[in-house]
């Protein structure tokens, strides 16, 4: 349709650059770093797509967005069509356009990336989704399916739960989402800082679901307020997506000192409760001057960049491998470096040292070197004997990962779990209990937003089939 440019012309277009806030300015506030593309740049980037016959980018997307069709419509400047296609495939497109690791998923499969730069699919997804939010009157009314008399309970208003709720509501079912916290979004709201994902984006996406008829009931803890058995008695099907919100502990001496945080606690205090950001916030947070964050993933980057914005003069990532092995997104590492974050690589924590008042004073560490690959294929870190040293710090953040919260599963003894306490499901997301499905981090352990959304979409399709008999 739109890409009538000659192939040579399309191949000559360079990849677009995402405008960003100045690093010095942004390291002092929580404003969104990536500013978004202008229309001209977005259209030009969409024209780089060569509309591959085999559509490998779609295979790389966990929720199966019709990427070539979206880009084709954008290249033709038909924004309403692009938005309708995108929203038809993805319940949270403005979120995905900001936080998905496109470079290892859809963009990793892009044929343009074989001999150059992949099409900036993530930037374009964000552009189309943001345009749709700003221009709802130009989208037209989506066809509503005939209402069914079937009901579905969704446990958790995070990415998996919200995605499943949207898919099931579009199928005509009556959906109620139960959320333990006082607001929606799950990890999107409590775990991802506003400089990556502004709260109004989450609010807007949730409003779209409410418009489909999804009911959301906050401050309800399944396993405490209600049990899974009660949900099963009241609803025709249940989808569990309550995440993996329990931090893994370091098992280090000094872990209980004042000034030691888990990543979940730090980010929840700052993101959800606005500690350190809003003078009216009643939740406190310790804003250290020298902060050591242990870990190398996106959550660790969120913590260390948050520490900078809370006033840390020295904000450090302590990671036992080299930068090449870090699981964090390349863009997050780049942004952190620009904002003055210090990377202490090939370093493993041994002990958290306290002062006489019980506050953190230092992180005792040991240098590491890379040995043979481990089971994951990454080179295994090996201690360097006699290399111990103390890293001065008044706040230490544990960002090594999370595991399943047992509140729900402890009250459902017939629900099959694996060794780590995660719910066991089949390929469709069905659990060992009839009519009960599960997905997201409660099944996978800590993973990405888009993988959780893929679970929600897949389980919703299975629930829909089951409800249809």
C-alpha positions as CSV (number, residue, x, y, z in Angstrom):
1,X,0.0,0.0,0.0
2,X,2.3,2.7,1.3
3,X,5.8,1.6,0.6
4,X,5.9,2.6,-3.1
5,X,9.5,4.0,-2.6
6,X,12.0,2.1,-4.7
7,X,13.9,-0.5,-2.6
8,X,17.1,1.4,-3.1
9,X,15.5,4.5,-1.6
10,X,14.2,2.6,1.4
11,X,17.6,1.0,2.0
12,X,19.3,4.4,2.0
13,X,17.1,5.8,4.8
14,X,19.2,5.9,8.0
15,X,17.6,4.7,11.3
16,X,15.9,7.4,13.2
17,X,17.4,8.8,16.5
18,X,15.1,9.0,19.6
19,X,15.2,12.6,21.0
20,X,16.2,12.5,24.7
21,X,16.3,14.9,27.7
22,X,19.7,16.3,28.5
23,X,21.5,13.8,30.8
24,X,22.4,16.4,33.5
25,X,18.9,17.8,33.6
26,X,17.1,14.4,33.7
27,X,19.3,12.9,36.4
28,X,17.7,15.5,38.7
29,X,14.1,14.8,37.9
30,X,11.7,12.0,37.0
31,X,10.6,13.4,33.6
32,X,10.5,10.9,30.8
33,X,13.9,10.5,29.1
34,X,12.8,9.5,25.6
35,X,10.7,12.3,24.2
36,X,9.1,10.5,21.2
37,X,9.3,11.0,17.5
38,X,7.9,13.8,15.3
39,X,5.4,12.8,12.6
40,X,7.9,13.3,9.8
41,X,10.6,11.2,11.4
42,X,8.1,8.4,12.3
43,X,6.8,8.2,8.7
44,X,10.3,8.2,7.3
45,X,11.3,5.4,9.7
46,X,8.2,3.3,8.7
47,X,9.3,3.7,5.1
48,X,12.5,1.8,5.9
49,X,10.4,-1.4,6.3
50,X,10.8,-3.5,3.2
51,X,7.6,-5.5,3.9
52,X,9.2,-8.9,4.0
53,X,7.2,-11.8,2.6
54,X,7.9,-14.0,5.6
55,X,7.3,-11.3,8.3
56,X,10.0,-12.5,10.8
57,X,9.4,-9.5,13.0
58,X,5.9,-10.8,13.9
59,X,7.4,-14.1,14.9
60,X,9.7,-12.2,17.3
61,X,6.8,-10.5,19.0
62,X,5.3,-12.4,22.0
63,X,1.9,-10.9,21.4
64,X,2.0,-11.3,17.6
65,X,1.5,-7.6,16.6
66,X,0.9,-7.3,12.8
67,X,4.0,-5.1,12.5
68,X,4.2,-4.9,8.7
69,X,0.6,-3.7,8.4
70,X,1.1,-1.1,11.2
71,X,4.2,0.2,9.5
72,X,2.6,0.2,6.1
73,X,-0.3,2.3,7.3
74,X,2.1,4.6,9.1
75,X,4.3,5.0,6.1
76,X,1.1,6.1,4.2
77,X,0.3,8.5,7.0
78,X,-2.9,6.7,7.8
79,X,-2.6,7.0,11.5
80,X,-6.2,5.8,12.3
81,X,-5.6,2.5,10.5
82,X,-2.2,2.0,12.0
83,X,-3.7,2.6,15.5
84,X,-6.7,0.2,14.9
85,X,-4.4,-2.6,13.8
86,X,-2.0,-2.0,16.7
87,X,-4.7,-1.9,19.3
88,X,-6.4,-4.9,17.9
89,X,-3.3,-7.0,18.6
90,X,-1.9,-5.3,21.7
91,X,-3.8,-4.3,24.8
92,X,-1.0,-2.0,26.1
93,X,0.8,-0.6,23.0
94,X,2.0,2.7,24.6
95,X,3.5,0.6,27.4
96,X,5.2,-1.8,25.1
97,X,6.6,1.0,22.9
98,X,8.5,2.2,26.0
99,X,9.6,-0.8,28.0
100,X,9.7,-3.8,25.6
101,X,13.2,-5.1,24.8
102,X,12.5,-4.8,21.0
103,X,16.2,-5.2,20.3
104,X,16.1,-8.8,21.3
105,X,12.6,-9.6,19.9
106,X,10.9,-8.1,16.9
107,X,13.9,-5.9,15.9
108,X,16.3,-8.8,16.4
109,X,14.4,-10.6,13.6
110,X,14.2,-7.6,11.3
111,X,15.8,-8.3,7.9
112,X,17.1,-4.7,7.7
113,X,19.3,-5.6,10.7
114,X,21.3,-8.2,8.8
115,X,23.4,-5.6,7.0
116,X,22.6,-2.5,9.0
117,X,20.2,-1.1,11.5
118,X,16.9,-2.8,12.2
119,X,13.7,-0.8,11.7
120,X,13.0,1.1,15.0
121,X,9.8,-0.9,15.6
122,X,9.6,0.0,19.3
123,X,9.8,3.8,18.6
124,X,7.1,3.5,16.0
125,X,4.8,1.4,18.2
126,X,5.1,4.2,20.8
127,X,4.4,6.9,18.2
128,X,1.3,5.2,16.9
129,X,0.0,4.4,20.4
130,X,0.6,7.9,21.7
131,X,-1.1,9.4,18.6
132,X,-4.1,7.1,19.3
133,X,-4.3,8.3,22.9
134,X,-4.2,11.9,21.8
135,X,-6.8,11.5,19.0
136,X,-9.5,9.1,20.3
137,X,-12.2,10.8,18.2
138,X,-10.4,9.8,15.0
139,X,-10.3,6.1,15.7
140,X,-14.0,5.4,15.3
141,X,-15.9,3.0,17.5
142,X,-14.7,-0.6,17.5
143,X,-17.3,-3.3,16.9
144,X,-18.4,-4.8,20.2
145,X,-19.1,-8.5,20.2
146,X,-22.4,-9.9,21.5
147,X,-22.3,-10.1,25.3
148,X,-21.9,-13.6,26.6
149,X,-23.3,-14.7,30.0
150,X,-19.9,-16.0,31.1
151,X,-17.8,-14.4,33.8
152,X,-14.1,-14.4,34.3
153,X,-12.0,-13.3,37.4
154,X,-8.5,-12.0,36.7
155,X,-6.1,-11.9,39.7
156,X,-3.7,-9.1,39.3
157,X,-3.8,-5.8,37.3
158,X,-0.3,-6.1,35.9
159,X,0.6,-6.6,32.2
160,X,-0.5,-10.3,32.0
161,X,-3.8,-9.6,33.8
162,X,-4.7,-6.4,31.9
163,X,-3.9,-8.1,28.6
164,X,-6.1,-11.1,29.4
165,X,-8.9,-8.8,30.6
166,X,-8.9,-6.8,27.4
167,X,-8.9,-9.9,25.2
168,X,-11.8,-11.5,27.2
169,X,-13.8,-8.3,27.3
170,X,-13.5,-8.0,23.5
171,X,-14.8,-11.6,23.3
172,X,-18.0,-10.4,25.1
173,X,-17.3,-11.9,28.6
174,X,-17.9,-10.1,31.9
175,X,-14.4,-9.6,33.4
176,X,-13.5,-8.5,36.9
177,X,-9.9,-7.8,37.8
178,X,-8.9,-8.1,41.4
179,X,-5.8,-6.1,42.4
180,X,-4.1,-6.3,45.8
181,X,-2.6,-2.8,45.6
182,X,-4.6,0.5,45.7
183,X,-4.0,1.2,42.1
184,X,-3.7,-0.6,38.8
185,X,-0.7,-1.6,36.7
186,X,1.2,-4.0,38.9
187,X,4.9,-3.9,38.1
188,X,4.2,-1.2,35.5
189,X,3.3,1.2,38.3
190,X,5.3,0.1,41.3
191,X,8.3,-1.3,39.5
192,X,9.1,0.9,36.5
193,X,10.1,4.5,37.2
194,X,8.3,7.4,35.6
195,X,11.4,8.4,33.6
196,X,10.8,5.3,31.6
197,X,7.0,4.9,31.9
198,X,4.9,7.9,33.0
199,X,1.9,7.0,35.1
200,X,-0.6,8.8,32.8
201,X,0.3,6.2,30.1
202,X,-0.7,3.4,32.4
203,X,-3.9,5.3,33.4
204,X,-4.8,5.8,29.7
205,X,-4.3,2.2,28.8
206,X,-6.4,1.1,31.8
207,X,-9.2,3.5,30.8
208,X,-9.3,1.8,27.4
209,X,-10.0,-1.5,29.2
210,X,-12.7,0.1,31.4
211,X,-14.4,1.4,28.3
212,X,-14.6,-2.3,27.1
213,X,-16.6,-3.0,30.3
214,X,-13.7,-4.5,32.4
215,X,-14.4,-4.0,36.2
216,X,-11.4,-3.4,38.4
217,X,-11.6,-4.0,42.2
218,X,-8.5,-2.8,44.0
219,X,-7.4,-3.5,47.6
220,X,-8.4,-7.2,47.3
221,X,-5.7,-9.7,48.2
222,X,-6.6,-13.2,46.8
223,X,-5.5,-15.5,49.5
224,X,-6.4,-13.1,52.3
225,X,-9.5,-11.0,51.3
226,X,-10.9,-13.8,49.1
227,X,-9.7,-17.3,48.4
228,X,-9.2,-18.9,45.0
229,X,-12.0,-21.4,45.9
230,X,-14.4,-18.4,46.4
231,X,-13.5,-17.0,43.0
232,X,-14.0,-20.5,41.4
233,X,-17.4,-20.7,43.0
234,X,-18.5,-17.3,41.7
235,X,-16.9,-17.1,38.2
236,X,-16.9,-19.4,35.2
237,X,-13.1,-19.1,34.8
238,X,-10.1,-17.6,36.7
239,X,-6.8,-16.2,35.3
240,X,-4.1,-15.9,37.9
241,X,-1.5,-13.2,37.2
242,X,-0.4,-11.9,40.5
243,X,3.3,-11.6,39.6
244,X,6.4,-12.5,41.5
245,X,6.7,-9.8,44.0
246,X,8.8,-11.5,46.7
247,X,12.5,-10.5,46.6
248,X,15.2,-13.0,46.5
249,X,17.5,-12.5,49.5
250,X,21.3,-12.1,49.2
251,X,22.0,-14.2,52.3
252,X,24.8,-11.8,53.2
253,X,25.9,-10.9,56.7
254,X,24.5,-7.4,57.4
255,X,21.5,-7.8,55.1
256,X,19.3,-6.5,58.0
257,X,21.2,-3.3,58.6
258,X,19.4,0.0,58.2
259,X,19.9,1.4,54.7
260,X,19.5,-2.0,53.0
261,X,16.6,-2.2,50.5
262,X,15.3,-4.8,48.1
263,X,14.6,-3.4,44.7
264,X,10.9,-4.0,45.1
265,X,10.7,-2.0,48.3
266,X,12.8,0.9,47.0
267,X,10.9,1.2,43.7
268,X,7.5,0.7,45.3
269,X,8.2,3.5,47.8
270,X,9.3,5.9,45.1
271,X,7.1,4.9,42.2
272,X,3.8,4.0,43.8
273,X,4.0,6.0,47.0
274,X,6.0,8.9,45.5
275,X,8.6,8.9,48.4
276,X,11.4,11.4,47.7
277,X,9.5,12.9,44.7
278,X,6.4,14.5,46.2
279,X,6.8,16.7,49.3
280,X,3.3,15.6,50.4
281,X,4.1,11.9,50.3
282,X,3.8,10.2,53.6
283,X,6.0,7.2,52.8
284,X,9.7,7.8,53.7
285,X,12.7,6.7,51.7
286,X,16.4,6.8,52.6
287,X,18.1,8.9,49.9
288,X,21.7,7.9,50.3
289,X,24.7,9.9,49.1
290,X,26.6,6.8,48.1
291,X,24.4,4.0,46.8
292,X,25.5,0.5,45.7
293,X,23.0,-1.5,43.7
294,X,23.7,-5.2,43.4
295,X,22.6,-6.7,40.0
296,X,22.8,-6.2,36.3
297,X,19.3,-6.3,34.9
298,X,16.7,-3.6,34.0
299,X,15.5,-3.5,37.6
300,X,19.0,-2.8,38.8
301,X,19.2,0.1,36.3
302,X,15.9,1.4,37.5
303,X,17.1,1.4,41.1
304,X,20.5,3.0,40.4
305,X,19.0,5.7,38.2
306,X,16.3,6.4,40.8
307,X,19.1,6.8,43.4
308,X,20.7,9.4,41.2
309,X,17.4,11.3,41.0
310,X,17.0,11.1,44.8
311,X,20.3,12.9,45.2
312,X,23.0,10.2,45.3
313,X,26.4,11.8,44.5
314,X,27.8,8.3,43.8
315,X,25.4,5.7,42.4
316,X,27.0,2.4,41.6
317,X,26.1,-0.9,39.9
318,X,27.9,-3.8,41.4
319,X,27.9,-6.8,39.1
320,X,29.8,-10.0,39.2
321,X,30.2,-10.4,35.4
322,X,31.4,-7.9,32.7
323,X,29.2,-5.4,30.9
324,X,28.9,-7.8,27.9
325,X,27.0,-10.3,30.1
326,X,24.6,-7.8,31.7
327,X,20.9,-8.7,31.0
328,X,19.8,-5.0,31.1
329,X,18.8,-3.4,27.9
330,X,21.6,-1.6,26.0
331,X,19.5,1.6,26.0
332,X,19.2,1.5,29.8
333,X,22.9,1.0,30.3
334,X,23.6,3.9,28.0
335,X,21.2,6.2,29.8
336,X,22.6,5.2,33.2
337,X,26.2,6.0,32.1
338,X,25.1,9.3,30.7
339,X,23.5,10.2,34.0
340,X,26.7,9.6,35.9
341,X,26.1,6.0,37.2
342,X,29.3,4.2,38.0
343,X,29.7,0.6,36.9
344,X,31.7,-1.7,39.2
345,X,32.1,-4.8,37.1
346,X,33.5,-8.2,37.8
347,X,32.7,-7.6,41.5
348,X,30.7,-9.8,43.9
349,X,29.4,-8.7,47.3
350,X,30.6,-10.6,50.4
351,X,29.2,-8.7,53.3
352,X,27.4,-5.5,54.2
353,X,29.4,-3.6,56.8
354,X,27.5,-1.5,59.4
355,X,28.5,1.3,61.8
356,X,28.0,1.4,65.5
357,X,24.5,2.7,65.0
358,X,23.4,-0.2,62.8
359,X,23.4,1.8,59.5
360,X,25.1,0.7,56.3
361,X,28.7,1.9,56.0
362,X,30.2,-0.1,53.2
363,X,29.8,-3.1,50.9
364,X,32.6,-5.6,51.2
365,X,33.4,-7.1,47.8
366,X,35.7,-9.5,45.9
367,X,37.0,-9.1,42.4
368,X,36.0,-11.7,39.9
369,X,37.2,-13.0,36.6
370,X,35.3,-14.8,33.9
371,X,35.8,-18.6,33.6
372,X,34.0,-21.2,31.4
373,X,30.4,-20.7,30.4
374,X,27.7,-21.8,32.9
375,X,24.4,-23.6,32.1
376,X,22.9,-20.4,30.7
377,X,25.8,-20.1,28.2
378,X,27.3,-17.1,29.9
379,X,30.9,-17.2,31.2
380,X,30.9,-18.2,34.9
381,X,32.5,-15.6,37.3
382,X,35.4,-17.0,39.3
383,X,36.7,-15.3,42.5
384,X,40.2,-13.7,42.4
385,X,41.9,-14.8,45.6
386,X,43.0,-12.0,47.9
387,X,41.1,-9.3,46.0
388,X,38.7,-8.3,48.8
389,X,37.9,-4.6,49.3
390,X,35.4,-2.3,50.9
391,X,33.1,-0.1,48.8
392,X,31.9,2.9,50.9
393,X,28.1,3.1,50.8
394,X,25.3,4.4,53.0
395,X,22.5,2.6,51.0
396,X,22.7,-0.9,49.5
397,X,20.0,-2.2,47.1
398,X,19.5,-5.9,46.4
399,X,18.3,-6.1,42.7
400,X,19.2,-9.7,42.0
401,X,15.6,-10.8,41.2
402,X,12.2,-11.8,42.6
403,X,10.3,-15.0,43.3
404,X,6.6,-16.0,43.6
405,X,4.6,-14.5,46.5
406,X,2.9,-17.5,48.3
407,X,-0.1,-15.6,49.6
408,X,-2.5,-17.0,47.0
409,X,-0.9,-20.4,46.5
410,X,-0.7,-21.1,50.3
411,X,-4.5,-21.2,50.3
412,X,-4.8,-23.4,47.3
413,X,-3.2,-26.7,48.1
414,X,-4.5,-28.5,45.0
415,X,-2.7,-26.0,42.7
416,X,0.4,-27.6,41.3
417,X,3.6,-25.6,41.8
418,X,7.2,-26.1,40.8
419,X,10.3,-26.1,42.9
420,X,10.4,-22.3,43.0
421,X,6.8,-22.0,44.1
422,X,5.7,-20.9,40.6
423,X,2.4,-22.2,39.2
424,X,2.7,-25.0,36.7
425,X,0.7,-24.6,33.5
426,X,0.4,-26.3,30.1
427,X,1.0,-24.6,26.7
428,X,-2.4,-22.9,26.9
429,X,-1.8,-21.6,30.4
430,X,-4.2,-24.1,32.1
431,X,-3.3,-25.1,35.7
432,X,-4.0,-28.3,37.5
433,X,-7.4,-26.9,38.7
434,X,-10.3,-27.0,36.2
435,X,-11.2,-23.6,34.9
436,X,-8.1,-22.0,36.4
437,X,-5.4,-20.5,34.2
438,X,-2.2,-18.6,35.0
439,X,0.5,-16.6,33.4
440,X,3.2,-13.9,33.7
441,X,5.8,-13.8,36.4
442,X,3.8,-16.1,38.7
443,X,4.5,-18.8,36.2
444,X,7.8,-17.7,34.7
445,X,9.5,-16.1,37.6
446,X,10.8,-12.5,37.0
447,X,10.6,-11.9,33.2
448,X,9.7,-9.1,30.8
449,X,6.4,-7.1,30.5
450,X,5.9,-8.4,27.0
451,X,6.3,-12.0,27.9
452,X,3.7,-11.6,30.6
453,X,1.4,-10.0,28.1
454,X,2.0,-12.9,25.7
455,X,0.9,-15.3,28.5
456,X,-2.2,-13.2,29.1
457,X,-3.2,-13.2,25.4
458,X,-2.6,-16.9,25.0
459,X,-4.5,-17.8,28.2
460,X,-7.4,-15.5,27.2
461,X,-7.7,-17.4,23.9
462,X,-7.8,-20.7,25.8
463,X,-10.3,-19.4,28.3
464,X,-12.5,-18.2,25.5
465,X,-12.4,-21.6,23.8
466,X,-13.3,-23.3,27.1
467,X,-16.2,-20.9,27.8
468,X,-17.5,-21.6,24.3
469,X,-17.6,-25.3,25.0
